[in-house]
Structure formats: structure tokens, C-alpha cells
Amino acid sequence: MGSYLIRDRAGSLLLVLLFAGLLIAAHPFSVSPEDFEGETIMLKRLEPDELLTYFGLHYQMNRYQRKQYLSLESRKLRDKWMDTYWKLIDPTPATEVNERKVEHEKRVGLARKLFGMKKAPGWDKRGETLIRFGMPANRTLVSPNVGFYEVVPPGEIWHYESLDMMVAFQDFNLSGEYILPFDFSLVGGSQLQDQLKNIVEYTKNAELVGAQLTPQEVNNLASFNPDDIGYTADPDIRLSQAKNLIAEFESIKTQKSVNNYYKYMKERPTVYSYEINSSILPFYFDINKFNAGAGKLRVDIDFEVPLSEIRFVSRGGIIRGDVRLAVLVRDIDMNEVASANDHISMTYRGDAELEGPSHLPGQVTLILDPGYYRVGIEAVDMNSGNSGAFTTNVEMEELHGSLKLSDIQFASGIKQVTEISKFVKGNLQIVPHPLHAYRIPFPLIFYFEIYGLDTDPEGLAFYSVEYEIIPMRKKRWGPVYMDVAGAVSSKFETSGFGTKQHQNITISTESLWEGSFKLNVKVVDRRTSRTASRSTYFSVLD
């Protein structure tokens, strides 16, 4: 049987505040019983399990979300709303598991078991704090004391090491319900230091007690908390840890630690373990749409992961880095419509020098109908576990009918291929470059497709392509900035068989300079004089 260790330290932090006249002046931090007009009446239509869900999410939903949820007349509509809500705040939108939801539900379950109350919301302020921030690294029990001049009710002090935050609770009415009696931010530095000295006096003979949890609950606590909690330790080690905590209480950091609770409540009212303990894997992505025929779109989600951010491991003399890519697409009603993943890797011999591009490219391709979508994108380093995730909304217009252009796809290289390989369109291998950054003197390379060209009786299409590169800022010439209307522009005429054509263009960067640029591409059907155009942006590095 595991146990969560609570350090029992009779102290006077709460005592001093209570009986120094601060109780009347303090402003407890609490949510009013009714956050908006009619909330109490609306709550009556919820079933018991809905009430539990609502009160658990009360701390992270804003008042407009709460009102919208409670305004729905039927259980079916409320369940659909709640399902959409969780999908919108999923930290890993390209996977089926919603880490935030899993952690939140485990916290609510523990709050009910450890700090449950029969009245709404179903737990006391300790339970609320658990739901907001997880269990603390240290819990200090303030033992009750009845004296001639003073009465000290039971209390607890929670300390979150990773958040540098301290929270105090008090069972003022001796009912078993712990509340937040004071706003510590009102306490001056000298007063606080006096209180801390009193705490030290009361903690010289600390005793340890355990609140029993099941093994599964111990695992839940270990997995879903910002702090690294030690559940089993030698008693001497525990006392050593207690002394270290006392030293922290005595330090000047303590006032900041106390005030941080109110800072978090204002700026980040909920904190989850994945936000504290996870390392972010940076990556770049781009979404490009092409006509797939039959009214469908081929959607390429291009990736680039910096090699410097990938962990390489050695196996049998081979150094290897592995990254998993995942994409999940939802429609406007948050229904899943498509998903795909890919695995990219890079290997080299242990005695070889790593050469080549600084980023590892990847691509996930989907076939979708035109429409409005929410796209979840994720990259995971398989060796380190670091991950990055993004969610973006994309409107995908039709690309059939009259003259149309696909998106402009930037590339780090384009070459003809005859064998099956990655990044292939037709007989071209187009290595994606979603970073859109080119270093002088390496050339700018991009690809696009043209649809709906008119053809003559022999099936031949005639068209012209014009492109222009426009600087987003003036070119510097010593201390002077010069106006440059267009850094590079060109136009050519060409032809080909069929209504669909493609173009891959390479432009020298020698005449460009460091900065951001806009690329405009226009195609003119020479038979019908119809035009189509696209614009995008890229940057040049010196």
C-alpha cells in the first residue's frame, strides 16, 4: 500500500494572521455563488454526473463558456458541447489521447476522495487547488491548539516546488471544510518574516502521518503533477527534507512563493503536468493544397525538424535519429474526417561527420473535400520523448473549373526521379522546405500546379508565367535605406499538353539581401486571356 506523506508541523502562520486583526481586513479569494445571472437556476437542469463535470471545469472555463453550456436545453446538446470543448483544448490534437482531459479527470476524482464535501462543488478549497495545480510536493499540517490567549484551528500549508508557490488552508469552523482564509499578498515583508520564525519554532519536532491511497492512486499522483513527489523515503531523509523546506520558509523567497498563488490564480488558474514537465520539440510546418481530381484535394502537410533538437542514439555503430509525425483533421463540427502519420529518420556511421541539411524533412499527405477544417499537427522525437504540437484552421477552396493555381510549395531541392521515393509528384521529387528561408547564395526553389487551361483541338495549352519578388522592407545601403520596387521579376511563355500543367522555378538569391520578401505568381491562359494568381512569403538569410 502506498501513501502520500504529509509533514505534520504545528505552526503559527495562520495563528498570527487570525489574531493580529488581519482576518477582518483580508479579502479571501473565492468565486461568487453565482458568476452570472441565472446560473443557479440553470444548474438545476443538470444531472448529477453533469454537475460534477461542470464544477470540475468551472476553474478553467470562462463565464461565457459556462453560460453557453448551461443554456443548452438537452443532455444530448450539452454532451456534444463538452466533447467539442475538450477537442478544442487538446494539447496533442493529432493523437486520440487528450492528456489534459485525462489529467483533469484524475484530479477531480482525487479531490472528491481526499477532500470531498456533501455540498457543491463536492470538495473544499484543498480539492479546488488540487484540481487547479495537482498535489503539492509538501503538505504541512498546522495542528490545532487551545490556549489561554489564543485558539489555533487546524490548518495546512501546501508548497509547490516547481511553481514556487505556497498555499495555506484553515478549518476555521472545525467542520472538516478547509478554506482560504486570507490574501497573503496583504501581508508585509517584515510581518511575514516574523511568522516564518514562529513556524520554525513549531517544526523542530516534526511528525509524519500518511493519508492512505490505493497503489493506482499513487501512480496517478506520480504521473499527473507538476512537482516530483517522493512517496517512499527513509525517515532520516524525510527529516532532512523537512529541514530544507524550513530553510526555504526562512528565506526571502517565501513572500514571493506566497504571493505567487494569487499571481497564478489571475494569470494561469490551471496548470497541468505536461505544461511543466514536457520538453518542447520545435518544428516547422506548411500546408499546401493541390487538385486531386473528382472534386477532391491533395493536401500536403510538410515538416522540417531541426537536427540540433533531435536526440541521436548509437546502435551497432550507427547513429540514428527518429521522429514520428501525425496529423488529424476535423471539420467545422469537430468531427474527425481524416488522419495520417509518418516516420522520418536520419542515420550515419559513428565515425562519419554529419553533413547535409540542418533540418530533417517530412510530409504527410491527405485527400480531402474542399471545406473548412481544423488541423492538428504533432511531431515526436522517438528517442527523447520531446514533442511539439500545433492546431490551425484552414479553408480549402475548390481547384477545378476555371483557371486556378495550387498553393506555392517551397522546396530545398527538386529533381527528376524514375523510382518510387518520398516527396514525389509525377516524375519530380520535391523535398519540402516549410521554413521558407534561403541562405545566400543558395537559390530559391518552388513548385506549383496550374488547372483549367484551355486547349486547342490537338490538346495543346498555351500560357505565360510571371513572377515578382517584392521586399517587405527597404534595402540598406550603409546608413541609408533605399526604396526598391521589385527585387526580381520575370515573365516567360510556354505550352504543354493537357489542361493541367506544373512549374518548378529556381531563382538566384545573389541579387537579394537579408530580410522578408513577398512572392507573387501570375499565370495567363493565352487562348482565353483568363488569369490566376497566388502570393506567399519567404525570407533570405545572409
LINHULIN-V778920 format. One record per pair of residues at least 12 apart in sequence whose ideal C-beta (glycine too) atoms are under 10 Angstrom apart, sorted by the first residue. I is the first residue (numbers start at 0). J is the second residue. Records with the same first field share a line. If there is no record, write none. Layout:
I: J ; J
This chain:
0: 209 ; 211 ; 212 ; 213 ; 214 ; 217
1: 209 ; 211 ; 212 ; 213 ; 214 ; 215 ; 216 ; 217 ; 218 ; 220 ; 221 ; 230 ; 231
2: 207 ; 208 ; 209 ; 210 ; 211 ; 212 ; 217 ; 230 ; 231
3: 109 ; 113 ; 134 ; 138 ; 209 ; 210 ; 211 ; 212 ; 216 ; 217 ; 220 ; 228 ; 230
4: 137 ; 138 ; 207 ; 208 ; 209 ; 210 ; 228 ; 229 ; 230 ; 231 ; 232 ; 237 ; 240
5: 137 ; 138 ; 139 ; 140 ; 155 ; 206 ; 207 ; 208 ; 209 ; 210
6: 137 ; 138 ; 139 ; 140 ; 156 ; 158 ; 202 ; 205 ; 206 ; 207 ; 208 ; 237 ; 238 ; 240 ; 241 ; 244
7: 138 ; 139 ; 140 ; 141 ; 142 ; 202 ; 204 ; 205 ; 206 ; 207 ; 208 ; 241
8: 137 ; 138 ; 139 ; 140 ; 141 ; 142 ; 155 ; 156 ; 198 ; 199 ; 201 ; 202 ; 203 ; 204 ; 205 ; 206 ; 207 ; 241 ; 244 ; 245 ; 248
9: 139 ; 140 ; 141 ; 142 ; 143 ; 144 ; 151 ; 153 ; 154 ; 198 ; 200 ; 201 ; 202 ; 204 ; 205 ; 206
10: 139 ; 140 ; 141 ; 142 ; 151 ; 154 ; 156 ; 167 ; 194 ; 195 ; 197 ; 198 ; 199 ; 200 ; 201 ; 202 ; 248
11: 141 ; 144 ; 149 ; 151 ; 154 ; 193 ; 194 ; 195 ; 196 ; 197 ; 198 ; 200 ; 201
12: 139 ; 141 ; 154 ; 156 ; 165 ; 167 ; 169 ; 181 ; 183 ; 186 ; 191 ; 194 ; 195 ; 197 ; 198 ; 201 ; 248 ; 257
13: 141 ; 151 ; 152 ; 153 ; 154 ; 155 ; 156 ; 167 ; 168 ; 169 ; 170 ; 171 ; 180 ; 181 ; 194
14: 141 ; 144 ; 146 ; 149 ; 150 ; 151 ; 152 ; 154 ; 169 ; 194 ; 197 ; 198 ; 201
15: 149 ; 151 ; 186 ; 190 ; 191 ; 193 ; 194 ; 195 ; 197 ; 198
16: 167 ; 169 ; 180 ; 181 ; 182 ; 183 ; 185 ; 186 ; 190 ; 191 ; 194
17: 149 ; 150 ; 151 ; 152 ; 154 ; 169 ; 171 ; 180 ; 181
18: 148 ; 149 ; 150 ; 151
19: 186 ; 190 ; 193 ; 194
21: 180 ; 181 ; 182 ; 183 ; 185 ; 186 ; 190
22: 171 ; 180 ; 181
24: 181 ; 182 ; 185
25: 179 ; 180 ; 181 ; 182 ; 183 ; 184 ; 185 ; 186
26: 181 ; 182 ; 184 ; 185
27: 124 ; 178 ; 179 ; 180 ; 181 ; 182
28: 124 ; 179 ; 181 ; 182 ; 183 ; 184 ; 260 ; 261 ; 264 ; 265
29: 124 ; 127 ; 178 ; 179
30: 57 ; 58 ; 120 ; 127
32: 119
34: 57 ; 60 ; 61 ; 62 ; 65 ; 66
35: 62 ; 63 ; 65 ; 66 ; 69
36: 66
37: 66 ; 69 ; 70
38: 62 ; 65 ; 66 ; 69
39: 119
40: 69
41: 53 ; 65 ; 66 ; 68 ; 69 ; 70 ; 71
42: 54 ; 69 ; 119
43: 69
44: 69 ; 71 ; 72 ; 73 ; 74 ; 77
45: 68 ; 69 ; 74 ; 77
46: 74 ; 77
47: 121
48: 74
49: 68 ; 69 ; 74 ; 77 ; 78 ; 81
50: 119 ; 120 ; 121
51: 104 ; 107 ; 108 ; 111 ; 119 ; 120 ; 121
52: 68 ; 77 ; 78 ; 81 ; 103 ; 104 ; 107
53: 65 ; 68 ; 69 ; 77 ; 81 ; 119 ; 120
54: 107 ; 110 ; 119 ; 120 ; 121 ; 122 ; 126 ; 127 ; 130
55: 103 ; 104 ; 106 ; 107 ; 108 ; 110 ; 111 ; 120 ; 121 ; 122 ; 126 ; 127 ; 130
56: 68 ; 81 ; 84 ; 85 ; 103 ; 107 ; 130 ; 269
57: 119 ; 120 ; 127 ; 130
58: 103 ; 120 ; 127 ; 128 ; 130 ; 131 ; 132 ; 264 ; 268 ; 269
59: 84 ; 88 ; 99 ; 103 ; 130 ; 131 ; 268 ; 269 ; 271
60: 84 ; 88
64: 80 ; 84
67: 80 ; 84
68: 80 ; 81 ; 84
79: 332 ; 333
82: 333 ; 334
83: 329 ; 332 ; 333 ; 334
84: 100 ; 333
85: 97 ; 99 ; 100 ; 103 ; 333
86: 100 ; 327 ; 329 ; 333 ; 334 ; 335 ; 373 ; 375 ; 390
87: 329 ; 333 ; 373 ; 390
88: 100 ; 103 ; 390
89: 327 ; 375 ; 388 ; 390
90: 102 ; 271 ; 273 ; 274 ; 277 ; 377 ; 386 ; 388 ; 390
91: 273 ; 277 ; 325 ; 327 ; 375 ; 377 ; 379 ; 386 ; 387 ; 388 ; 390
92: 325 ; 326 ; 327 ; 328 ; 329 ; 373 ; 374 ; 375 ; 376 ; 377 ; 388 ; 389 ; 390 ; 391
93: 300 ; 323 ; 324 ; 325 ; 326 ; 327 ; 328 ; 338 ; 339 ; 340 ; 363 ; 374 ; 375 ; 376 ; 377 ; 378 ; 379 ; 386 ; 388 ; 389 ; 390
94: 325 ; 327 ; 338 ; 340 ; 375 ; 377 ; 379 ; 386 ; 388
95: 325 ; 327 ; 335 ; 338
98: 223 ; 271 ; 272 ; 273 ; 274 ; 277
99: 269 ; 271 ; 272 ; 273 ; 274
101: 219 ; 222 ; 223 ; 271 ; 273
102: 133 ; 219 ; 222 ; 223 ; 224 ; 269 ; 271 ; 272 ; 273 ; 274
103: 130 ; 223 ; 269 ; 271
104: 223
105: 130 ; 133 ; 215 ; 216 ; 218 ; 219 ; 220 ; 222 ; 223 ; 224
106: 126 ; 129 ; 130 ; 131 ; 132 ; 133 ; 134 ; 219 ; 220 ; 223 ; 224 ; 269 ; 271 ; 272
107: 120 ; 121 ; 122 ; 126 ; 129 ; 130
108: 130 ; 216 ; 219
109: 122 ; 126 ; 129 ; 130 ; 133 ; 134 ; 212 ; 216 ; 219 ; 220 ; 223
110: 122 ; 123 ; 125 ; 126 ; 127 ; 128 ; 129 ; 130 ; 131 ; 134
111: 126 ; 129 ; 130
112: 126 ; 210 ; 212 ; 213 ; 216
113: 125 ; 126 ; 129 ; 134 ; 210 ; 212 ; 216
114: 126 ; 127 ; 128 ; 129 ; 130 ; 168 ; 175 ; 176 ; 177
115: 175
116: 174 ; 175 ; 176 ; 177
117: 176
118: 176
122: 176 ; 177
123: 168 ; 170 ; 174 ; 175 ; 176 ; 177 ; 178 ; 179
124: 155 ; 166 ; 168 ; 169 ; 176 ; 177 ; 178 ; 179 ; 180
125: 138 ; 155 ; 157 ; 166 ; 168 ; 170 ; 176 ; 177 ; 178 ; 179
126: 177
127: 177 ; 179
128: 155 ; 157 ; 159 ; 164 ; 166 ; 168 ; 177 ; 179 ; 260 ; 264
129: 157 ; 220 ; 224
130: 269
131: 166 ; 260 ; 263 ; 264 ; 267 ; 268 ; 269 ; 270 ; 271
132: 157 ; 159 ; 161 ; 162 ; 164 ; 166 ; 224 ; 225 ; 226 ; 260 ; 263 ; 264 ; 267 ; 268 ; 269 ; 270 ; 271 ; 272 ; 275
133: 159 ; 161 ; 162 ; 220 ; 223 ; 224 ; 225 ; 226 ; 228 ; 269 ; 270 ; 271 ; 272 ; 275
134: 157 ; 159 ; 219 ; 220 ; 221 ; 223 ; 224 ; 225 ; 226 ; 228
135: 155 ; 156 ; 157 ; 158 ; 159 ; 160 ; 161 ; 162 ; 164 ; 165 ; 166 ; 224 ; 225 ; 226 ; 228
136: 157 ; 158 ; 159 ; 160 ; 161 ; 162 ; 224 ; 225 ; 226 ; 227 ; 228 ; 229 ; 240 ; 244
137: 156 ; 157 ; 158 ; 159 ; 160 ; 165 ; 226 ; 228 ; 229 ; 240 ; 241 ; 243 ; 244 ; 247
138: 155 ; 156 ; 157 ; 158 ; 168 ; 208 ; 210
139: 154 ; 155 ; 156 ; 157 ; 158 ; 165 ; 167 ; 198 ; 201 ; 202 ; 205 ; 241 ; 244 ; 245 ; 248
140: 153 ; 154 ; 155 ; 156 ; 205 ; 206 ; 207 ; 208
141: 153 ; 154 ; 155 ; 156 ; 167 ; 168 ; 169 ; 170 ; 198 ; 201
142: 154 ; 201 ; 206
143: 170 ; 173
144: 201
150: 173
151: 169 ; 201
152: 169 ; 170 ; 171 ; 172 ; 173 ; 177 ; 180
153: 168 ; 169 ; 170 ; 171 ; 173 ; 175 ; 177
154: 167 ; 168 ; 169 ; 170 ; 171 ; 177 ; 178 ; 180
155: 167 ; 168 ; 169 ; 170 ; 177
156: 168 ; 169 ; 198 ; 244 ; 248 ; 257
157: 260
158: 226 ; 244 ; 247 ; 248 ; 253 ; 256 ; 257
159: 224 ; 225 ; 226 ; 256 ; 259 ; 260 ; 263 ; 270 ; 275
160: 225 ; 226 ; 227 ; 228 ; 244 ; 247 ; 256
161: 224 ; 225 ; 226 ; 227 ; 270 ; 272 ; 275 ; 276
162: 225 ; 226 ; 256 ; 259 ; 260 ; 262 ; 263 ; 267 ; 270 ; 275
163: 247 ; 252 ; 253 ; 255 ; 256 ; 259 ; 263
164: 225 ; 226 ; 255 ; 256 ; 257 ; 258 ; 259 ; 260 ; 261 ; 262 ; 263 ; 264 ; 270
165: 183 ; 247 ; 248 ; 252 ; 253 ; 254 ; 255 ; 256 ; 257 ; 258 ; 259 ; 260
166: 179 ; 183 ; 256 ; 257 ; 259 ; 260 ; 261 ; 263 ; 264
167: 179 ; 180 ; 181 ; 183 ; 257 ; 260
168: 180
169: 181
179: 260 ; 261 ; 264
181: 257
182: 257 ; 258 ; 260 ; 261
183: 253 ; 254 ; 256 ; 257 ; 258 ; 259 ; 260 ; 261
184: 254 ; 257 ; 258 ; 259 ; 260 ; 261 ; 262
185: 258 ; 261
186: 254 ; 257 ; 258
187: 254
188: 251 ; 253 ; 254
190: 254
191: 248 ; 251 ; 253 ; 254 ; 257 ; 258
192: 248 ; 249 ; 250 ; 251 ; 253 ; 254
194: 248 ; 253 ; 257
195: 245 ; 247 ; 248 ; 249 ; 250 ; 253 ; 254 ; 257
196: 248 ; 249
198: 244 ; 245 ; 248 ; 249 ; 253
199: 242 ; 245 ; 246 ; 248 ; 249
202: 241 ; 242 ; 244 ; 245 ; 248
203: 241 ; 242 ; 245
205: 237 ; 238 ; 241 ; 242 ; 244 ; 245
207: 232 ; 234 ; 237 ; 238 ; 241
209: 230
212: 230
217: 230 ; 231
218: 230
221: 272
222: 272 ; 276
223: 271 ; 272 ; 273 ; 276
224: 270 ; 271 ; 272 ; 275 ; 276
225: 270 ; 271 ; 272 ; 273 ; 274 ; 275 ; 276
226: 272 ; 275 ; 276
227: 276
273: 386
277: 384 ; 385 ; 386 ; 387
278: 308 ; 380 ; 383 ; 384 ; 385 ; 386 ; 387
279: 308 ; 385 ; 386 ; 387 ; 388
280: 304 ; 305 ; 308 ; 309 ; 310 ; 322 ; 377 ; 378 ; 379 ; 380 ; 383 ; 384 ; 385 ; 386 ; 387 ; 388
281: 304 ; 305 ; 307 ; 308 ; 378 ; 385 ; 387
282: 302 ; 303 ; 304 ; 305 ; 308 ; 309 ; 322 ; 324 ; 358 ; 359 ; 361 ; 376 ; 377 ; 378 ; 380 ; 386 ; 387 ; 388 ; 389 ; 433 ; 434
283: 301 ; 302 ; 303 ; 304 ; 305 ; 358 ; 360 ; 378 ; 387 ; 389 ; 431 ; 432 ; 433 ; 434 ; 435 ; 436
284: 300 ; 301 ; 302 ; 303 ; 304 ; 324 ; 326 ; 361 ; 362 ; 363 ; 374 ; 376 ; 377 ; 378 ; 387 ; 389 ; 391 ; 431 ; 433 ; 434
285: 299 ; 300 ; 301 ; 302 ; 303 ; 362 ; 406 ; 407 ; 408 ; 409 ; 431 ; 432 ; 433 ; 434 ; 435 ; 535
286: 298 ; 299 ; 300 ; 301 ; 326 ; 365 ; 372 ; 374 ; 376 ; 391 ; 393 ; 395 ; 406 ; 433
287: 299 ; 300 ; 301 ; 362 ; 405 ; 406 ; 407 ; 408 ; 409 ; 429 ; 431 ; 433 ; 446 ; 447 ; 448 ; 535
288: 367 ; 369 ; 393 ; 394 ; 395 ; 396 ; 397 ; 398 ; 405 ; 406 ; 408 ; 448
289: 364 ; 398 ; 405 ; 406 ; 408 ; 424 ; 446 ; 447 ; 448 ; 450 ; 499 ; 501
290: 397 ; 398 ; 399 ; 403 ; 404 ; 405 ; 448 ; 449 ; 450 ; 451 ; 499
291: 364 ; 365 ; 366 ; 367 ; 398 ; 399
292: 366 ; 398 ; 399 ; 450 ; 499
293: 366 ; 399
294: 368 ; 369 ; 397 ; 398 ; 399 ; 400
295: 366 ; 367 ; 368 ; 369 ; 397 ; 398 ; 399
296: 365 ; 366 ; 367 ; 368 ; 369 ; 370 ; 395 ; 396 ; 397 ; 398 ; 399 ; 405
297: 364 ; 365 ; 366 ; 367 ; 398 ; 405 ; 424 ; 448
298: 326 ; 328 ; 337 ; 339 ; 363 ; 364 ; 365 ; 366 ; 367 ; 372 ; 374 ; 393 ; 395 ; 406
299: 362 ; 363 ; 364 ; 365 ; 405 ; 406 ; 408 ; 422 ; 424 ; 429 ; 431 ; 433
300: 324 ; 325 ; 326 ; 328 ; 339 ; 341 ; 361 ; 362 ; 363 ; 364 ; 365 ; 374 ; 376 ; 393 ; 431 ; 433
301: 360 ; 361 ; 362 ; 363 ; 364 ; 408 ; 409 ; 410 ; 422 ; 429 ; 430 ; 431 ; 432 ; 433 ; 434
302: 322 ; 324 ; 326 ; 341 ; 343 ; 358 ; 359 ; 360 ; 361 ; 362 ; 363 ; 376 ; 378 ; 431 ; 433
303: 356 ; 357 ; 358 ; 359 ; 360 ; 361 ; 378 ; 411 ; 430 ; 431 ; 432 ; 433 ; 434 ; 435 ; 436
304: 320 ; 322 ; 324 ; 343 ; 345 ; 358 ; 359 ; 360 ; 361 ; 378 ; 380 ; 387
305: 357 ; 358 ; 359 ; 434
306: 320 ; 345 ; 353 ; 355 ; 356 ; 357 ; 358 ; 359
307: 357 ; 358
308: 320 ; 322 ; 358 ; 359 ; 378 ; 380 ; 383 ; 385 ; 387
309: 321 ; 322 ; 343 ; 344 ; 345 ; 358 ; 359 ; 378 ; 380 ; 381 ; 382 ; 383 ; 385
310: 322 ; 380 ; 381 ; 382 ; 383 ; 384 ; 385
311: 345 ; 346 ; 347 ; 353 ; 380 ; 382 ; 383
312: 381 ; 382 ; 383
313: 348 ; 349
314: 346 ; 349
315: 349
316: 348 ; 349 ; 350
317: 346 ; 347 ; 348 ; 349 ; 351
318: 345 ; 346 ; 347 ; 348 ; 349 ; 350 ; 351 ; 353
319: 344 ; 345 ; 346 ; 347 ; 381 ; 382
320: 343 ; 344 ; 345 ; 346 ; 347 ; 359 ; 380 ; 381 ; 382 ; 383
321: 342 ; 343 ; 344 ; 345 ; 346 ; 359 ; 379 ; 380 ; 381 ; 382
322: 341 ; 342 ; 343 ; 344 ; 345 ; 359 ; 361 ; 378 ; 379 ; 380 ; 381 ; 382 ; 385 ; 386
323: 340 ; 341 ; 342 ; 343 ; 344 ; 361 ; 377 ; 378 ; 379 ; 380 ; 381 ; 386
324: 339 ; 340 ; 341 ; 342 ; 343 ; 361 ; 362 ; 363 ; 376 ; 377 ; 378 ; 379
325: 338 ; 339 ; 340 ; 341 ; 363 ; 375 ; 376 ; 377 ; 378 ; 379 ; 386 ; 388
326: 338 ; 339 ; 340 ; 341 ; 363 ; 364 ; 365 ; 374 ; 375 ; 376 ; 377
327: 339 ; 340 ; 365 ; 373 ; 374 ; 375 ; 376 ; 377 ; 390
328: 365 ; 367 ; 370 ; 372 ; 373 ; 374 ; 375 ; 376 ; 393 ; 395
329: 372 ; 373 ; 374 ; 375 ; 390 ; 392
330: 367 ; 368 ; 370 ; 371 ; 372 ; 373
331: 370 ; 371 ; 372 ; 373 ; 392
332: 373
333: 373
335: 375
336: 365 ; 367 ; 368 ; 370 ; 372 ; 373
337: 365 ; 366 ; 367 ; 368 ; 372 ; 374
338: 363 ; 365 ; 375
339: 363 ; 364 ; 365 ; 366
340: 363 ; 377 ; 379
341: 361 ; 362 ; 363 ; 364 ; 378 ; 421
342: 361 ; 381
343: 359 ; 360 ; 361 ; 362 ; 378 ; 421
344: 359 ; 361 ; 381
345: 359 ; 360
356: 411 ; 412 ; 430 ; 432
357: 434 ; 438
358: 411 ; 432 ; 433 ; 434 ; 436
359: 378
360: 410 ; 411 ; 412 ; 421 ; 422 ; 430 ; 431 ; 432 ; 433 ; 434
361: 378 ; 421 ; 422 ; 431 ; 433
362: 421 ; 422 ; 429 ; 430 ; 431 ; 433
363: 376
364: 422 ; 424
367: 393 ; 395
368: 395 ; 397
369: 394 ; 395 ; 396 ; 397 ; 398 ; 399
370: 393 ; 394 ; 395 ; 396 ; 397
371: 392 ; 393 ; 394 ; 395 ; 396
372: 391 ; 392 ; 393 ; 394 ; 395
373: 390 ; 391 ; 392 ; 393
374: 389 ; 390 ; 391 ; 392 ; 393 ; 395
375: 388 ; 389 ; 390 ; 391
376: 388 ; 389 ; 390 ; 391
377: 389 ; 390
397: 450
398: 448 ; 450 ; 451
399: 450 ; 451 ; 498 ; 499
400: 450 ; 451
401: 450 ; 451 ; 453 ; 524 ; 527 ; 529 ; 531
402: 449 ; 450 ; 451 ; 452 ; 453 ; 462 ; 498 ; 522 ; 523 ; 524 ; 527 ; 529 ; 530 ; 531
403: 448 ; 449 ; 450 ; 451 ; 452 ; 522 ; 529 ; 531 ; 533
404: 447 ; 448 ; 449 ; 450 ; 451 ; 502 ; 520 ; 521 ; 522 ; 530 ; 531 ; 532 ; 533
405: 446 ; 447 ; 448 ; 449 ; 450 ; 499 ; 501 ; 531 ; 533
406: 445 ; 446 ; 447 ; 448 ; 533 ; 535
407: 435 ; 445 ; 446 ; 447 ; 448 ; 466 ; 502 ; 504 ; 518 ; 519 ; 520 ; 533 ; 534 ; 535 ; 536 ; 537
408: 424 ; 429 ; 431 ; 432 ; 433 ; 444 ; 445 ; 446 ; 447 ; 448 ; 503 ; 535
409: 429 ; 431 ; 432 ; 433 ; 434 ; 435 ; 436 ; 437 ; 443 ; 444 ; 445 ; 446 ; 518 ; 535 ; 536 ; 537
410: 422 ; 427 ; 428 ; 429 ; 430 ; 431 ; 432 ; 433 ; 443 ; 444 ; 445 ; 446 ; 503 ; 505
411: 429 ; 430 ; 431 ; 432 ; 433 ; 434 ; 437 ; 441 ; 444
412: 428 ; 429 ; 430 ; 431 ; 432 ; 441 ; 442 ; 444 ; 505
413: 427 ; 428 ; 429 ; 430 ; 444 ; 445 ; 446 ; 503 ; 504 ; 505
414: 426 ; 427 ; 428 ; 429 ; 430 ; 503
415: 427 ; 428
416: 428
424: 446 ; 448 ; 501 ; 503
425: 448 ; 501
427: 446 ; 501 ; 503
429: 444 ; 445 ; 446 ; 501 ; 503
430: 444
431: 446
432: 444 ; 445 ; 537
434: 537 ; 538
435: 515 ; 516 ; 518 ; 535 ; 536 ; 537 ; 538
436: 515 ; 537 ; 538 ; 539 ; 540
437: 506 ; 508 ; 511 ; 516 ; 537 ; 538 ; 539 ; 540
438: 508 ; 513 ; 538 ; 539 ; 540 ; 541
439: 507 ; 508 ; 509 ; 510 ; 511 ; 512 ; 513 ; 539 ; 540 ; 541
440: 507 ; 508 ; 509 ; 511
441: 507 ; 508 ; 539 ; 540
442: 504 ; 505 ; 506 ; 507 ; 508 ; 509
443: 468 ; 487 ; 504 ; 505 ; 506 ; 507 ; 508 ; 511 ; 516 ; 518 ; 537 ; 539
444: 503 ; 504 ; 505 ; 506
445: 466 ; 502 ; 503 ; 504 ; 505 ; 506 ; 518 ; 520 ; 535 ; 537
446: 501 ; 502 ; 503 ; 504
447: 464 ; 466 ; 500 ; 501 ; 502 ; 503 ; 504 ; 520 ; 522 ; 533 ; 535
448: 499 ; 500 ; 501 ; 502
449: 462 ; 464 ; 495 ; 498 ; 499 ; 500 ; 501 ; 502 ; 520 ; 522 ; 524 ; 531
450: 498 ; 499 ; 500 ; 501 ; 522 ; 531
451: 498 ; 499 ; 524 ; 527 ; 529 ; 531
452: 494 ; 495 ; 497 ; 498 ; 499 ; 500 ; 522 ; 524 ; 525 ; 526 ; 527 ; 529 ; 531
453: 498 ; 524 ; 525 ; 526 ; 527 ; 528 ; 529
454: 494 ; 495 ; 496 ; 497 ; 498 ; 524 ; 526
455: 494 ; 526
457: 496
458: 495 ; 496 ; 497 ; 498
459: 494 ; 495 ; 496 ; 497 ; 526
460: 493 ; 494 ; 495 ; 496 ; 497 ; 498 ; 499 ; 500 ; 524 ; 525 ; 526
461: 492 ; 493 ; 494 ; 495 ; 523 ; 524 ; 525 ; 526 ; 527
462: 492 ; 493 ; 494 ; 495 ; 500 ; 502 ; 522 ; 523 ; 524 ; 525 ; 526 ; 527 ; 529 ; 530 ; 531
463: 490 ; 491 ; 492 ; 493 ; 494 ; 521 ; 522 ; 523 ; 524 ; 525 ; 530
464: 489 ; 490 ; 491 ; 492 ; 493 ; 500 ; 502 ; 504 ; 520 ; 521 ; 522 ; 523
465: 488 ; 489 ; 490 ; 491 ; 492 ; 519 ; 520 ; 521 ; 522 ; 523 ; 530 ; 532
466: 487 ; 488 ; 489 ; 490 ; 491 ; 502 ; 504 ; 506 ; 518 ; 519 ; 520 ; 521 ; 522 ; 532 ; 533
467: 484 ; 485 ; 486 ; 487 ; 488 ; 489 ; 490 ; 516 ; 517 ; 518 ; 519 ; 520 ; 521 ; 534
468: 485 ; 486 ; 487 ; 488 ; 489 ; 506 ; 508 ; 510 ; 511 ; 516 ; 517 ; 518 ; 519 ; 537 ; 539
469: 483 ; 484 ; 485 ; 486 ; 487 ; 488 ; 516 ; 517 ; 518 ; 519 ; 534 ; 536
470: 482 ; 483 ; 484 ; 485 ; 486 ; 487 ; 511 ; 512 ; 514 ; 515 ; 516 ; 517 ; 539
471: 514 ; 515 ; 516 ; 517 ; 536 ; 538
472: 512 ; 513 ; 514 ; 515 ; 516
473: 514
474: 486 ; 511 ; 512 ; 513 ; 514
475: 512 ; 513 ; 514
476: 512
483: 512
485: 516 ; 517 ; 519
486: 506 ; 508 ; 510 ; 511 ; 512 ; 514 ; 516 ; 539
487: 506 ; 507 ; 508 ; 509 ; 510 ; 511 ; 516 ; 518
488: 519
489: 504 ; 506
490: 521 ; 523
491: 504
492: 523 ; 525
493: 525
494: 525
498: 524
500: 522
502: 520 ; 522
504: 518 ; 520
506: 518
508: 537 ; 539 ; 540 ; 541
511: 537 ; 538 ; 539 ; 541
512: 539 ; 541
513: 538 ; 539 ; 540 ; 541
514: 538 ; 539 ; 540 ; 541
515: 536 ; 537 ; 538 ; 539
516: 535 ; 536 ; 537 ; 538 ; 539
517: 534 ; 535 ; 536 ; 537
518: 533 ; 534 ; 535 ; 536 ; 537
519: 532 ; 533 ; 534 ; 535
520: 532 ; 533 ; 534 ; 535
521: 533 ; 534
